[in-house]
Amino acid sequence: MIDDFLLPLLCCPLSRQPIAPAPPDIVARLEAARAAGTLRNRAGQPLAEPIDAGLVRADGTLFFPVRAGIPVLVAEEAVPLSPP
């Protein structure tokens, strides 16, 4: 997924909190919601591409998708998560 050298350099573009690889259960839950057509990003747009990896902000409230091995660290593209 993300190179071990690169990951510590990445952070949330909104809060500057650290981000970490999303656990498989979160990825699976989000992909199920995307497939059902109920998942939306912060901009209110439905996600069209399948979710197979992502990064989660340290406080557990935002998910940033990883597409083709590239983290999408754009605030509007983040998917809100329920607090842990």
C-alpha angles and dihedrals in degrees: 000000000000120000113253089232094053100044098072089052094057126088141167110284091219105045103011088233117150118265129212137188112285115248115249092248092059092047091050093048092050093046090052090051091046091050089050090052095242101107119100133175125230090275089058094248122136115244111246101182122074115258114231101149141010149153127254125211115243093252090053096237102110135047120200114199122230112217121191089344093307119115112230101218096176115130094223092050093055118107116225114235129199111257111271 
